[in-house]
Amino acid sequence: MSNQQISWLLKVIQPERTLASLPGGDGLSQETHAALLGLPSEGYTTEITRMKAEAREAASELLADPAVASMVDRLPLQKGATVVAFGDSLTSDPQSWAVILSEVLAARRAADGISLAISAVGGDTTTHGLVRVGEVVGRQPDWILFLIGTNDARTQGPHPTKTLVHHDETERNIAELRQRVSHETKARLVWITPPAVNEEQVAGHWGLARFGVRFRNENLARVAKIVRDIDGAAIDVFSALGTPPPADLLMGDGLHFTVAGQKRLALEVIKGWSNLQ
């Protein structure tokens, strides 16, 4: 298996998050996670360590820009605030925008004691989100950052006739997520639109093609519009990153993001969030 393939597996297929809800799932060792992916334990650990180091470096690069550091200072977070980033593989990635954002907060606002937890599972749709949001509600966070809905727009097979979740159902699911969180917590919400993809790369990728995964940007645009139209704070990364996003921001599968892409996502979140009162 090539280094590129190993990197893709670790960024996209994350058994530590996928299995966490099973009895004993959160206690599985790294050796077990590596075995589930068919990887040697030592190589798995080394690669995860490298990825985490790159995420910290990405955070440092963001904070090296005085304008970004100023935006982080303006984030509407009180001392001791708790934040949850909720989503799918774009958020559960070991180098995700949420991981980078956590590193940014730890470096720039350490004295404020802000904590950021990640509740994200690769492949999740907004329907899965309805099942998992109870875990987030139980934490009673001050803020929840939602980046979910990409997989609602997913299709399967070479000639699909429907998305995994119809856009009307996506709208209802998001409304239900808002309703639950609003009634059961005091958390403030920030919604982030799913970004576009490179359709041809998705269709031709060795890892995604074996499962028949396809995406069309017109379907993702529909989900993005649902998120943009929410009565509340929304950050439009679909528009900000372009259709498709620049090649250097995307991995070879045309769907998931390189560390540079995740850093850009983190920047867009910081920009949008810092403008809230």
Secondary structure, DSSP 8 states (H G I E B T S, - for coil): --HHHHHHHHHH--HHHHTTTSTTGGG--HHHHHHHTT--HHHHHHHHHHHHHHHHHHHHHHHTSHHHHHHHHHS---TT-EEEEEESHHHHSTT-HHHHHHHHHHHHSGGGT-EEEEEE-TT--HHHHHHHHHHHHHH--SEEEEE--TGGGEEESSS-SS-SS-HHHHHHHHHHHHHHHHHH---EEEEE------HHHHHH-HHHHTTTEEE-HHHHHHHHHHHHTSSSEEE-HHHHH-SS--GGGB-TTSSSB-HHHHHHHHHHHHHHHHT--
